């Protein structure tokens, strides 16, 4: 049998399953936004969708002693061993563990939160509303990034955060995708208080945001990570939302 020539070929590793629907959508986003004329011009990808990984928010909040980091490190090492030349994690809450994951492998592991914060800065937004899980909010992952960039921001009040958690855990993770009006409802007050954009800072929220028409103010972290993934693999992007161009 003729040996395959795969020397110097970039391979994107994805630590997925956090959750499964958003991982599938992430793969769709990468495919949609990669400039290609045929199959062979798309990115080579290996996706590990370990849905059994313990919940990140529960661990961060001390509601569970099951550490998802052990699973994520095992997947990162497996992806690197398979040949991944970069690894991404399409889950905002998992940024809490990013330093340990990076230390476990010898390939780049860009962060969905860092890249989204940089994109906000690049777009000259002044005050983003942070829509994310309670774990992401409590760990101040986005807040720390914006503080380092000198940007103002707003986090949801208790009532709004409760509504967001219901959308994420009570609806999307159970297979029901609510209409974009649910996002308009939870951000209305935040925009009135001076926010000029809102971050879909949970990949379950990305599944709601995909149905927003003529979107200019909802910045989807999953689409940002898809763009970064395409570029880090040495490919060109296409058909990106206006806030990413």
C-alpha positions as CSV (number, residue, x, y, z in Angstrom):
1,X,0.0,0.0,0.0
2,X,1.3,3.5,-0.9
3,X,2.2,5.5,2.1
4,X,0.2,8.8,2.5
5,X,2.1,12.0,2.4
6,X,0.9,14.1,5.3
7,X,4.1,15.9,6.1
8,X,3.7,19.5,7.3
9,X,-0.1,19.3,7.1
10,X,-2.0,21.4,9.6
11,X,-4.6,19.6,11.6
12,X,-7.1,21.3,13.9
13,X,-8.0,19.5,17.1
14,X,-11.3,20.3,18.8
15,X,-12.1,19.5,22.4
16,X,-15.8,19.2,21.9
17,X,-19.0,17.9,23.6
18,X,-19.2,21.0,25.8
19,X,-22.0,20.8,24.8
20,X,-22.6,18.5,21.8
21,X,-25.0,20.8,19.8
22,X,-22.7,23.8,20.0
23,X,-19.7,21.6,18.9
24,X,-21.7,20.5,15.8
25,X,-22.5,24.1,15.1
26,X,-18.8,25.1,15.5
27,X,-17.8,22.5,12.9
28,X,-20.5,24.0,10.6
29,X,-19.2,27.5,11.2
30,X,-15.6,26.5,10.3
31,X,-16.9,24.8,7.1
32,X,-19.1,27.7,6.2
33,X,-16.5,30.4,6.7
34,X,-13.5,28.7,5.1
35,X,-12.7,29.9,1.6
36,X,-12.7,26.7,-0.5
37,X,-13.8,25.5,-3.9
38,X,-13.6,21.8,-3.2
39,X,-13.4,19.3,-0.4
40,X,-9.6,19.2,-0.4
41,X,-9.3,22.9,0.2
42,X,-11.1,22.7,3.6
43,X,-9.4,22.4,6.9
44,X,-8.4,19.0,8.3
45,X,-10.1,18.6,11.6
46,X,-10.3,16.0,14.4
47,X,-13.1,16.5,16.8
48,X,-13.3,14.8,20.2
49,X,-16.9,15.1,21.5
50,X,-16.7,13.9,25.0
51,X,-20.2,14.8,26.2
52,X,-19.6,12.9,29.5
53,X,-17.1,15.6,30.6
54,X,-18.4,17.0,34.0
55,X,-20.2,20.3,33.9
56,X,-17.8,23.2,34.1
57,X,-20.1,25.7,35.8
58,X,-21.0,23.2,38.6
59,X,-17.4,22.6,39.3
60,X,-16.5,26.3,39.4
61,X,-19.4,27.1,41.7
62,X,-18.5,24.3,44.0
63,X,-21.7,22.4,43.2
64,X,-19.8,19.3,42.1
65,X,-16.4,17.8,43.0
66,X,-16.1,16.2,39.5
67,X,-13.2,18.1,37.8
68,X,-13.7,18.5,34.1
69,X,-10.0,19.4,33.7
70,X,-8.9,15.7,33.9
71,X,-11.1,14.9,30.9
72,X,-10.0,18.0,28.9
73,X,-6.3,17.3,29.5
74,X,-6.8,13.7,28.4
75,X,-8.5,14.8,25.2
76,X,-5.9,17.5,24.5
77,X,-3.1,14.9,24.8
78,X,-4.9,12.5,22.6
79,X,-5.5,15.1,19.9
80,X,-1.8,16.1,20.0
81,X,-0.7,12.5,19.8
82,X,-3.0,12.1,16.8
83,X,-1.3,15.0,15.1
84,X,-3.2,18.1,15.9
85,X,-1.0,21.2,15.3
86,X,-3.4,23.5,17.3
87,X,-6.3,22.8,19.7
88,X,-9.4,24.8,20.4
89,X,-12.1,24.5,23.0
90,X,-15.5,25.8,21.9
91,X,-16.7,26.4,25.4
92,X,-16.4,29.8,27.2
93,X,-16.7,28.4,30.7
94,X,-13.7,26.1,30.0
95,X,-11.5,29.1,29.8
96,X,-11.2,28.7,33.6
97,X,-8.9,25.7,32.9
98,X,-7.0,27.1,29.8
99,X,-3.6,27.5,31.5
100,X,-3.5,23.8,32.7
101,X,-4.7,22.6,29.3
102,X,-2.0,24.6,27.5
103,X,0.7,23.3,29.9
104,X,-0.3,19.7,29.1
105,X,0.5,19.9,25.3
106,X,3.1,21.4,23.0
107,X,0.8,23.0,20.5
108,X,-1.1,26.4,20.5
109,X,-4.4,26.5,22.4
110,X,-6.1,29.8,21.7
111,X,-8.8,30.9,24.1
112,X,-12.3,31.6,22.9
113,X,-12.6,34.4,25.6
114,X,-9.3,36.1,24.9
115,X,-10.0,36.1,21.2
116,X,-13.5,37.5,21.6
117,X,-12.3,40.2,23.9
118,X,-9.6,41.2,21.4
119,X,-12.3,41.3,18.6
120,X,-14.5,43.6,20.7
121,X,-11.5,45.9,21.1
122,X,-10.7,45.7,17.4
123,X,-14.3,46.7,16.5
124,X,-14.1,49.7,18.8
125,X,-17.0,48.7,21.0
126,X,-16.8,50.6,24.3
127,X,-19.1,48.7,26.7
128,X,-20.0,45.1,26.0
129,X,-22.7,43.2,27.9
130,X,-21.4,39.8,29.0
131,X,-24.0,37.1,28.4
132,X,-22.5,33.8,29.8
133,X,-23.0,31.0,32.3
134,X,-22.8,31.8,36.0
135,X,-19.5,29.9,36.1
136,X,-18.0,32.3,33.5
137,X,-19.3,35.3,35.3
138,X,-18.2,34.2,38.7
139,X,-14.7,33.3,37.5
140,X,-14.4,36.8,35.9
141,X,-12.9,35.4,32.8
142,X,-14.3,38.1,30.5
143,X,-14.0,40.8,33.1
144,X,-10.3,40.1,33.6
145,X,-9.7,40.2,29.8
146,X,-11.5,43.6,29.5
147,X,-9.7,45.0,32.5
148,X,-6.4,44.2,30.8
149,X,-7.6,45.9,27.6
150,X,-8.9,49.0,29.4
151,X,-12.5,48.4,28.3
152,X,-15.7,49.0,30.3
153,X,-18.3,46.2,30.5
154,X,-21.5,45.1,32.2
155,X,-22.5,41.8,33.7
156,X,-26.1,40.7,34.2
157,X,-28.0,41.4,37.3
158,X,-29.3,38.4,39.3
159,X,-32.6,38.3,37.5
160,X,-31.1,38.5,34.1
161,X,-28.5,35.9,34.9
162,X,-31.2,33.5,36.1
163,X,-33.0,34.0,32.8
164,X,-29.8,33.3,30.9
165,X,-29.1,30.1,32.9
166,X,-32.6,28.9,32.1
167,X,-32.0,29.5,28.4
168,X,-28.7,27.7,28.5
169,X,-29.6,24.7,30.8
170,X,-33.4,24.6,30.7
171,X,-33.8,25.1,27.0
172,X,-30.8,24.8,24.6
173,X,-29.0,21.9,26.4
174,X,-32.3,20.1,26.4
175,X,-32.6,20.5,22.6
176,X,-35.0,23.5,22.4
177,X,-33.7,26.6,20.7
178,X,-35.7,29.7,21.7
179,X,-36.3,32.6,19.4
180,X,-33.9,35.6,19.2
181,X,-36.5,37.6,21.1
182,X,-35.3,35.9,24.3
183,X,-31.9,37.6,23.8
184,X,-33.5,40.9,23.0
185,X,-35.5,40.7,26.3
186,X,-32.5,39.9,28.5
187,X,-30.3,42.6,27.0
188,X,-32.8,45.4,26.7
189,X,-32.0,46.9,30.1
190,X,-28.2,46.5,29.5
191,X,-28.4,48.4,26.3
192,X,-30.4,51.1,28.0
193,X,-27.6,51.4,30.6
194,X,-25.0,52.2,27.9
195,X,-23.9,48.8,26.4
196,X,-23.1,49.1,22.7
197,X,-22.8,45.3,22.0
198,X,-23.6,42.0,23.7
199,X,-21.3,39.0,23.8
200,X,-22.8,35.6,23.2
201,X,-20.4,34.3,25.8
202,X,-21.8,30.8,26.0
203,X,-21.8,28.5,23.0
204,X,-25.4,27.5,23.7
205,X,-26.4,31.1,23.3
206,X,-24.6,31.0,19.9
207,X,-27.3,28.5,18.8
208,X,-29.9,31.2,19.5
209,X,-27.9,34.0,18.0
210,X,-27.5,32.1,14.6
211,X,-31.1,33.1,13.9
212,X,-30.7,36.8,14.4
213,X,-31.1,38.7,11.1
214,X,-29.0,41.7,10.2
215,X,-27.0,41.3,13.4
216,X,-24.6,44.1,14.2
217,X,-24.5,44.1,18.0
218,X,-24.5,40.5,19.2
219,X,-20.9,39.3,19.0
220,X,-20.8,35.5,18.8
221,X,-17.8,34.0,20.6
222,X,-18.2,30.8,18.7
223,X,-18.0,32.5,15.3
224,X,-14.9,34.4,16.6
225,X,-13.3,31.1,17.5
226,X,-14.2,29.7,14.1
227,X,-12.4,32.6,12.4
228,X,-9.3,32.2,14.6
229,X,-9.3,28.5,13.9
230,X,-9.4,29.0,10.2
231,X,-6.6,31.5,10.2
232,X,-4.4,29.5,12.6
233,X,-4.6,26.6,10.1
234,X,-3.4,28.9,7.3
235,X,-6.6,29.2,5.4
236,X,-8.6,32.3,4.3
237,X,-12.1,33.2,5.6
238,X,-15.2,34.0,3.7
239,X,-18.8,35.3,4.4
240,X,-18.0,36.4,7.9
241,X,-20.5,38.6,9.8
242,X,-19.8,42.3,9.4
243,X,-18.4,42.7,13.0
244,X,-15.6,40.2,12.1
245,X,-14.5,41.9,8.8
